Amino acid sequence: MCGIVGYVGTDQCARLLLSGLRRLEYRGYDSAGIAIADEESGEVRLCRAEGKLDKLEQAYRDEPFDGNVGLGHTRWATHGKPVESNAHPHRAGRVVLAHNGIIENYLELKEELVERGREFSSETDTEVVAHLIDEAWSNSPQLSLHEATQAALDRIEGSYALAVMATENPEELVVARNASPMVIAHGGGCAYAASDIPAVLSYTRDFIFLEDGDTAVLRREGIEVFDAEGNSTERDVKTISWDPVSAEKQGYKHFMLKEIHEQPARITDTLRGRVSVDRGEVELPELRLDEQTVQKLDKIVFVACGTSNYAAQIAKYLIEEVARIPVETDLASEFRYRNPLITDNTLAIAISQSGETADTLAAIREAGELGARTLGIVNVIESTIAREADGVIYTHAGPEIGVASTKAFTTQLAAVSMLAIKLGRLTGRLDVEEARTLIEALREVPNHMEAMLEDTSQYEQLARSYHEARSFLYLGRGHQFPIAAEGALKLKEISYIHAEGYAAGEMKHGPIALIDNEMPVVVLAPKNSVYEKVKSNLEEVKARGGRIIAIGTEGDERLETFADDIIAMPDVAEFVQPMVSALVVQLLAYYIADFKGTDIDQPRNLAKSVTVE
């Protein structure tokens, strides 16, 4: 949610800031701005605009300026409308800053500041921080910008990633982090700050990931990091292997389509070195779970949001079937407010692509405080969840630019599938031969996906037939039910068509009233243990004139009796069917949205990484 990029160096930085913001567009935003310090006078100039970056770039071209120190920001509105006056960076006196997160006590602070004569020009919570820094500096001129910033941070409550600069101090940036991501880097006489790696990955691959409570001062000659107590400290430098080119479309019409096609390779990366068919074993050393600990578990609790929550729901089916450990799934946004029952023998697992999702992070922290052992399933190395959890499984999806998750989801499914096998072996519920069978099925998934992606013309034809529908119903049973929900989510996210995912057996308890010849019904009906039950649901839809798109196993001629259209998926083991059917619902949503001409990579009102509640 929102994006920050900052620079201190020897080069003119306007182009760097604007290109960095472009690489953060996937996070979602509704206004943007840059601030740059004039080399000679030290005066900080701002350029801001509501809407997309094209408007900011045009405003900058109309009145250009440049310098060697600057920061940029893309804002997703939380406090105040998405208008130019609320866009970041914000100025208060000599201080200019950009902020991600939410200042929870800003109203109280704003009232104090107004009583002391401070005037505000925006509706945002962020401007309060700028005034606090400027006030601390004005009251104690001997303070450095960093010390004034720290004094202000001592007053605020909430989450933040901050980048601060000041008139008359044009040689440094101060950054801070609490519950909102911030990375910094230095090299070649230049220092960089960003809320996410892609913003500056073209300039460096060596990053420092700030921890909660950290602040840092960025200068041309180097970086100094301070911990929550204000003590100078060292943080490890992590080298990122992502190629900057991986953040480009590479000829695909949209990032989402590119990322759909990347799934076979990313699942292979997630499995590589972790599964052995010969030994019937899954190796997850960073899991940090031994046989004795697993056998004492009374339950597993998953916390997640959005698409990751559907991965958690599928994990429940897989783990309970293979390892016979009770599993609960919770929306992270609900978990922390319901006084959950957690014991020392509970394993709490957070699933988050970014590893920074605010609700998920808060939920896993609460589970840990209640005594649970914690595990993170994340894509971003050194993200907060990865650092704070007792164990971690990285999904190796690489950077996902499209807001609607695709490869992050299927690599999460690969991760929970491995976890299920590992837990099954540790509990003794899964013998070597059974494990070999499941691992072999897992390893074949990328090959099946590649074959499915060779010809997607059927989806384009379906898009022509169904793009005018105003509402879709998705039905599934067993672990196809979460895929039905995920398919509905994908369609509504990127095409703006209303869609609902429902357990097929629940259709007669309400949704059946909606079915007529104008409402397409997508039914997930691969051959598995609940196939006959799903077939009976197909008959119920057909009897009421519903238009059926059936997703079934290739060669299943019985579906032709009921379905108007059939999408065939490979005949794979039931254990891995969710990964394969996920690809089908992704492609269906993508081509319908493409036919409608919507903004697929950046759907309205959505953000990639939701780092506020």
Buried (B, 14 or more C-beta within 10 A) or exposed (E): BBBBBBBBBEBBBBEBBBBBBBBBBBBBBBBBBBBBBBEEEBBBBBBBBBBBBEBBBEBBEEEEBBBBBBBBBBBBBBBBEBBBBBBBBBBBBBBBBBBBBBBEEBEEBBEBBEEEEBEBEBEBBBBBBBBBBBBBBEEEEEBEBBBBBBBBBEBBEBBBBBBBBBBEBBBBBBBBBBBBBBBBBBEEEBBBBBBBBBBBBBBBBEBBBBBBBBBBBBBBEEBBBBBBEBEEBEBEEBEBEBEBEBBEBEEBEBBBBBBBBBBBBBBBBBBEEBBEBEEBBBEBEBBEBEEEEBEEBEBBBBBBBBBBBBBBBBBBBBBBBBBEBEBBBBBBBEBBEEEBEBEEBBBBBBBBBBBBBBBBBBBBBBBBEBEBBBBBBBBBBBBBBBBBBBBBBBBBBBBBBBBBBBBBBBBBBBBBBBBBBBBBBBBEBBEEEBBBBBBBBBBBBBEBBBEBBEEBEBBEEBBEBBBEBEBBBBBBBBBBBBBBBBBBBBBBBBBBBEBBBBBBBBBEEEBBEBBEEEBBBBBBBBBBEBBEEBBEBBEBBBEBEBBBBBBBBEEBEBBEEBBBBBBBBBBBBBBBBBBBBBBBBBBBBBBBBBBBEBBBBBBEEBBBBBBBE
